[in-house]
Amino acid sequence: MSKYLILILTALLLWPIIPAMFYLPGYMLRDHPLHRPEEITRMWRQEAVKLDGAGRDRIHERLGELNADYPDAEMFWVDPTGKTNAVMNRPEDIPERWTYMDALTFRTQDYVHEMFAITSLIGDDPKQGFMVMRLPESHIVTAEMSLSGNKLLVLLFFIICLSFFILSWLFFVRLRRRLVKLQSAMKVNGINEIPDEVVISKDDEIGELEGAFNRMVRELKDSRNREREEEELRKQFISNISHDLRTPLTVIRQHAHTVRKDPASSQGQASLSVIEHKLDEVGKLMDNLLSYTLLSAGKYLLRLQTIDIAEEVRNRVAEWYPVFEDKGFDVHVELPELPLTWVADPLWFNRILDNVFQNVVRHAGSGRYIGIQIVVLKGLTMLVVKDKGPGTSSDSPEKGAGIGLSIVSMMAKEMGMNWKLESGANGSQLYIWTEKKLQFESS
């Protein structure tokens, strides 16, 4: 429940009480106290019993103390001889000496003068006299006043309960309406459908629930989009693998036919060499496929250590140099003489270089050029591999580039590296770098 609703509920609950204050009985607005007959009668009789055997001075003193507590009351006592002893001034209607007739008419006179009188025997003994206390009836709570006050309290209680019930009913009706609306939004037709987001009407607990529901809907939509993208990538990947396998198998089939006709001839021997070469390509492709599968499943073992990048690249180029020379490539290498350290897995890094070089040989062979150098661009030291092939037809380095560059992407990411492929009609440039600054070490 929001703080604003609580304030409104409190104001509405108190509203019936405010006007009712103006209709309270008159006795609640008087400037003098009110006394209940039974309570003041009980008090006066108890005081009379306590004065059993007391002398004149003690009785007079005690009545004076009681008169101080009840300043609006008239108090006096009559001794056994019938003499009136007033605490303050003797009332005019009270005789100085009492007769039998005075005692009989005393109650009737109080009724006429609208006085409430209490008479008690001192010590509960007629021989000790009696004492009298009189109060104006305006100081006494009558039965009508009590009944009127009770009715008012019952009415106020009923109005408060009714107001609380109505407000509670309105609150829960609105709460139920919002929850039913949210429940309806959660229901969708069809298995693959995703519910729509709901409008957040208020910033309260239900509003937080609606916000959480909207976040869940957005996450479901994002997940659905990612699934579709991954499905498209899988289809493209299978298509690329099928193409990469179909090409060497077609060549092997053609040369196998030549060998079958005349295996001993020079043409047959040349076909056998081609078959062996293509089988090597298929083997490397299957290795790449296995590596890709292991990387995707997180099963490819990674051992990071500090290595000399320049030395690793230099050694790998030396191993590939016969392949480049056989293909007629112009090899251009620019590497620093000083050691250049980088935290990486040497086997993974060499696997990246193998896939990059293989991609150049297979897809950029018409350019007959490969350049390997380490340069500083935008404050970052990068390994750059260039070729002069026809380039790729897509801006994405993974789309249509084969499984080799997919492995490059996954391995680089796992080792904390970045990579980028820029391709055009005059060739391609592949950049590999790390956000951490590379360190040159003196020999």
C-alpha positions in Angstrom: 0.0 0.0 0.0 1.5 3.3 -1.0 2.0 6.2 1.4 -0.5 8.3 -0.4 -3.2 5.7 0.0 -2.4 5.4 3.7 -2.8 9.2 4.1 -6.1 9.2 2.3 -7.4 6.2 4.3 -6.4 7.9 7.6 -8.1 11.2 6.6 -11.3 9.4 5.6 -11.4 7.4 8.8 -11.0 10.6 10.9 -13.5 12.6 8.9 -16.6 11.2 10.6 -15.2 12.1 14.0 -14.5 15.8 13.2 -18.1 16.9 12.6 -19.3 14.6 15.4 -17.3 16.7 17.9 -19.6 19.6 17.2 -22.6 17.5 18.2 -21.3 16.2 21.5 -23.6 16.5 24.5 -23.4 19.8 26.4 -21.9 18.2 29.4 -18.6 17.5 27.5 -18.2 21.3 26.8 -18.9 22.5 30.4 -16.2 24.3 32.5 -16.9 22.2 35.6 -16.5 18.5 36.3 -19.3 16.0 36.2 -19.9 13.3 38.8 -21.6 10.0 38.6 -24.3 9.6 41.4 -23.2 6.1 42.4 -19.5 7.0 42.6 -19.9 10.2 44.7 -22.5 8.5 47.0 -20.1 5.7 47.7 -17.3 8.1 48.5 -19.5 10.1 50.9 -20.7 7.1 52.8 -17.1 5.7 53.1 -16.0 9.1 54.6 -18.9 9.0 57.0 -17.9 5.5 58.2 -14.3 6.6 58.7 -15.4 9.4 61.0 -16.8 6.9 63.5 -16.1 8.2 67.0 -14.4 11.4 65.8 -14.7 14.6 67.7 -16.3 17.9 66.4 -12.9 19.3 65.4 -11.9 16.2 63.4 -15.3 16.1 61.6 -15.1 19.7 60.7 -11.5 19.4 59.5 -12.3 16.4 57.3 -15.3 18.0 55.7 -13.2 21.1 55.0 -10.7 18.9 53.2 -13.5 17.3 51.2 -14.9 20.7 50.4 -11.5 21.7 48.9 -11.7 18.7 46.6 -15.3 19.5 45.6 -15.5 23.3 45.7 -18.9 23.5 44.1 -20.5 21.3 46.8 -22.3 22.4 49.9 -21.2 20.4 53.0 -22.4 20.5 56.6 -23.1 18.1 59.4 -25.7 17.9 62.1 -24.6 16.9 65.6 -26.7 14.7 67.9 -28.4 17.8 69.4 -29.7 18.8 65.9 -27.4 21.8 65.5 -26.2 22.5 61.9 -22.4 22.8 61.6 -21.5 24.3 58.1 -18.1 24.0 56.6 -18.3 27.3 54.9 -21.5 29.4 55.2 -24.7 27.8 56.2 -27.2 27.6 53.3 -30.3 29.7 53.7 -32.7 26.8 53.3 -30.9 24.8 56.0 -32.2 25.3 59.6 -29.8 26.2 62.4 -31.4 23.5 64.5 -33.2 20.5 63.0 -36.6 19.2 64.0 -38.3 16.0 63.0 -40.3 17.9 60.3 -37.1 19.5 58.9 -35.6 16.0 58.4 -38.8 14.8 56.6 -38.9 17.7 54.2 -35.2 17.9 53.5 -35.3 15.6 50.4 -38.3 17.4 49.0 -36.7 20.8 49.2 -33.5 19.5 47.4 -35.7 18.3 44.6 -37.4 21.7 44.3 -34.1 23.6 44.3 -32.6 21.2 41.7 -29.9 19.9 44.1 -28.5 16.5 44.5 -28.1 15.7 48.2 -26.3 12.8 49.9 -26.9 12.1 53.5 -24.9 9.6 55.6 -24.8 8.7 59.3 -21.5 9.5 60.9 -20.0 6.2 61.9 -23.2 4.6 60.6 -24.7 5.5 64.1 -27.7 7.8 64.5 -26.5 8.9 67.9 -23.4 10.5 66.3 -25.4 12.7 63.9 -25.2 12.8 60.1 -23.4 14.8 57.4 -24.8 16.1 54.2 -23.3 17.0 50.8 -25.2 18.8 48.1 -24.3 19.4 44.5 -26.2 21.2 41.7 -27.8 18.6 39.4 -25.9 20.2 36.5 -22.8 18.6 38.1 -24.3 15.2 38.0 -24.4 12.8 35.1 -28.0 11.8 34.5 -29.2 8.6 32.8 -30.2 10.5 29.7 -26.7 12.0 29.4 -25.1 8.6 29.7 -27.4 7.0 27.2 -26.8 9.9 24.8 -23.1 9.6 25.1 -23.2 5.8 24.6 -25.3 6.2 21.5 -22.8 8.7 20.1 -19.9 6.5 20.8 -21.7 3.6 19.1 -22.5 5.8 16.1 -18.9 6.9 15.8 -17.6 3.4 16.1 -20.1 2.2 13.4 -19.1 5.1 11.1 -15.4 4.3 11.5 -15.9 0.6 10.9 -18.1 1.3 7.8 -15.6 3.7 6.4 -12.8 1.2 6.9 -14.8 -1.5 5.3 -15.7 0.6 2.3 -12.1 1.8 1.8 -10.7 -1.7 2.2 -13.2 -3.0 -0.3 -12.3 -0.3 -2.8 -8.6 -0.9 -2.3 -8.8 -4.7 -2.7 -11.1 -4.3 -5.7 -8.6 -2.1 -7.5 -5.8 -4.4 -6.4 -7.6 -7.4 -7.8 -8.3 -5.5 -11.0 -4.6 -4.8 -11.5 -3.6 -8.4 -10.7 -6.2 -9.8 -13.1 -4.9 -7.5 -15.8 -1.3 -8.8 -15.1 -2.6 -12.4 -15.1 -4.3 -11.8 -18.5 -1.0 -10.4 -19.9 0.8 -13.6 -18.8 -1.6 -15.8 -20.9 -0.5 -16.3 -24.5 -2.0 -18.2 -27.4 0.4 -20.7 -28.9 3.5 -22.5 -27.6 6.1 -20.2 -29.1 4.4 -16.9 -28.4 5.9 -14.3 -25.9 3.5 -12.1 -23.9 3.5 -8.3 -24.4 4.7 -5.8 -21.8 2.2 -4.2 -19.5 1.8 -0.5 -18.8 3.0 0.4 -15.2 0.2 2.5 -13.8 1.5 3.2 -10.3 4.9 3.2 -8.6 4.0 0.7 -5.8 4.5 -3.0 -5.0 2.2 -4.0 -7.9 4.1 -1.6 -10.1 7.4 -3.3 -9.1 5.8 -6.6 -10.0 4.7 -5.3 -13.4 8.2 -3.9 -14.0 9.7 -7.3 -13.2 7.3 -8.9 -15.6 8.3 -6.4 -18.3 12.0 -7.2 -17.7 11.2 -10.9 -18.0 9.4 -10.3 -21.3 12.4 -8.4 -22.7 14.8 -11.1 -21.6 12.6 -13.7 -23.3 12.5 -11.7 -26.5 16.3 -11.2 -26.4 16.8 -14.9 -25.8 14.5 -15.8 -28.7 16.5 -13.4 -31.0 19.7 -15.0 -29.9 18.4 -18.4 -30.6 17.4 -17.4 -34.1 20.8 -15.8 -34.7 22.6 -18.9 -33.4 20.4 -21.1 -35.6 21.3 -19.0 -38.6 25.0 -19.2 -37.7 24.7 -23.0 -37.4 23.1 -23.2 -40.8 25.8 -21.0 -42.3 28.5 -23.1 -40.5 27.1 -26.4 -41.8 27.0 -24.8 -45.3 30.6 -23.7 -45.1 31.8 -27.1 -43.8 29.9 -28.8 -46.6 31.6 -26.6 -49.2 35.0 -27.0 -47.6 34.7 -30.8 -47.7 33.0 -31.0 -51.1 35.8 -29.1 -52.9 38.8 -31.4 -52.0 36.6 -34.5 -52.3 35.7 -33.6 -55.8 39.3 -33.1 -56.7 40.2 -36.5 -55.1 37.5 -38.2 -57.0 38.7 -36.8 -60.3 42.3 -37.8 -59.7 41.3 -41.2 -58.4 39.7 -41.8 -61.8 43.0 -40.8 -63.6 45.0 -43.1 -61.3 42.6 -46.0 -62.0 43.2 -45.8 -65.8 47.0 -45.8 -65.6 48.6 -45.7 -62.1 52.1 -46.3 -63.4 52.2 -43.3 -65.8 53.6 -39.9 -64.8 50.1 -38.5 -64.9 48.9 -41.1 -62.5 51.8 -40.4 -60.1 51.0 -36.7 -60.2 47.4 -37.5 -59.4 48.5 -39.5 -56.4 50.4 -36.5 -55.2 47.4 -34.3 -55.6 45.3 -36.9 -53.7 47.7 -36.9 -50.8 47.7 -33.2 -50.7 43.9 -32.9 -50.7 43.7 -35.6 -48.0 46.0 -33.5 -45.9 43.7 -30.6 -46.4 40.7 -32.8 -45.3 42.6 -33.9 -42.3 43.4 -30.4 -41.3 39.7 -29.5 -41.8 38.6 -32.3 -39.6 41.2 -31.2 -37.0 39.7 -27.7 -37.1 36.2 -29.1 -36.8 37.3 -31.1 -33.7 39.0 -28.0 -32.2 35.9 -25.9 -32.9 33.7 -28.5 -31.2 36.0 -28.6 -28.1 36.2 -24.8 -27.9 32.4 -24.5 -28.1 32.1 -27.0 -25.3 34.8 -25.4 -23.2 36.9 -28.6 -23.3 40.0 -27.3 -25.0 42.8 -27.1 -22.4 44.2 -23.5 -22.0 47.7 -22.9 -20.4 48.5 -19.2 -20.3 52.1 -18.1 -19.9 54.5 -15.3 -20.9 55.8 -15.9 -24.4 57.8 -13.9 -27.0 55.3 -13.1 -29.7 57.9 -12.0 -32.2 59.8 -15.3 -31.8 56.7 -17.4 -32.0 55.6 -15.7 -35.2 59.2 -16.0 -36.7 59.3 -19.7 -36.0 55.8 -20.3 -37.5 56.6 -18.4 -40.6 59.8 -20.5 -41.0 57.7 -23.7 -40.9 55.2 -22.4 -43.4 57.8 -20.9 -45.7 58.1 -24.0 -47.9 54.3 -23.9 -48.5 54.5 -20.2 -49.4 57.4 -20.9 -51.7 55.7 -23.8 -53.4 52.6 -21.6 -54.0 54.8 -18.8 -55.4 54.1 -16.4 -52.6 56.2 -13.2 -52.0 56.8 -13.4 -48.3 57.4 -10.1 -46.5 58.3 -10.3 -42.7 58.9 -7.3 -40.4 59.4 -8.3 -36.8 61.3 -6.5 -34.0 64.7 -7.8 -32.9 64.0 -7.3 -29.2 61.8 -9.9 -27.4 58.1 -8.9 -27.3 56.3 -10.5 -24.4 52.6 -11.4 -24.3 50.6 -13.6 -21.9 49.1 -16.4 -24.1 49.0 -20.2 -24.6 51.8 -21.0 -27.1 49.9 -23.9 -28.6 46.8 -21.8 -29.0 48.7 -18.9 -30.5 50.4 -21.2 -33.0 47.1 -22.7 -33.9 45.8 -19.2 -34.6 48.8 -18.5 -36.9 48.3 -21.8 -38.7 44.6 -21.0 -39.4 45.4 -17.5 -40.6 48.2 -18.7 -42.9 46.0 -21.5 -44.2 43.2 -19.1 -44.9 45.6 -16.8 -46.9 46.9 -19.8 -49.0 43.4 -21.1 -49.7 41.5 -17.9 -50.3 44.1 -15.4 -51.3 46.4 -17.5 -53.4 45.8 -15.5 -56.5 47.6 -12.5 -55.0 50.8 -14.5 -54.4 51.6 -12.2 -51.4 51.7 -12.5 -47.6 53.0 -9.8 -45.2 53.6 -10.4 -41.5 54.6 -7.5 -39.4 54.2 -6.0 -35.9 53.1 -2.4 -35.9 51.9 0.3 -33.5 48.4 1.7 -34.3 46.4 4.0 -32.0 48.7 3.3 -29.1 48.3 -0.5 -29.4 51.0 -2.9 -30.7 49.4 -5.2 -33.2 50.3 -8.3 -35.3 49.2 -7.7 -38.9 48.9 -10.4 -41.6 48.2 -8.9 -45.1 47.5 -10.5 -48.5 46.6 -9.3 -52.0 43.8 -11.7 -52.7 40.3 -10.8 -54.0 39.0 -10.2 -50.4 35.7 -11.4 -48.9 32.2 -10.5 -49.9 31.1 -9.8 -46.3 32.0 -7.2 -43.6 31.8 -10.0 -41.0 35.0 -11.9 -40.5 33.2 -15.1 -39.7 30.5 -15.2 -42.3 31.7 -17.1 -45.4 35.3 -17.2 -44.0 35.2 -20.9 -43.1 35.9 -22.7 -39.9 39.5 -21.5 -39.7 38.7 -17.9 -38.8 35.9 -19.1 -36.4 38.6 -20.9 -34.4 40.8 -17.8 -34.6 37.9 -15.8 -33.1 37.1 -18.2 -30.3 40.8 -18.8 -29.3 41.6 -15.1 -29.3 38.6 -14.3 -27.1 39.5 -17.0 -24.6 43.1 -15.7 -24.3 41.8 -12.1 -23.9 42.9 -11.0 -27.4 41.1 -8.9 -29.9 41.1 -9.4 -33.7 39.6 -7.7 -36.8 39.6 -8.5 -40.5 39.5 -5.7 -43.0 38.9 -6.8 -46.6 38.7 -5.1 -50.0 39.2 -5.7 -53.7 43.0 -5.3 -53.3 43.4 -7.7 -50.4 42.8 -8.2 -46.7 44.4 -7.3 -43.4 43.9 -9.3 -40.2 44.9 -7.5 -37.0 45.5 -9.3 -33.6 46.2 -7.3 -30.5 45.6 -7.2 -26.7 44.3 -4.4 -24.6 47.3 -4.8 -22.3 50.5 -3.0 -23.4 53.1 -5.3 -24.9 56.5 -5.1 -23.3 59.8 -5.0 -25.1 62.7 -6.5 -23.2 66.3 -5.7 -23.6 68.5 -8.7 -24.5 
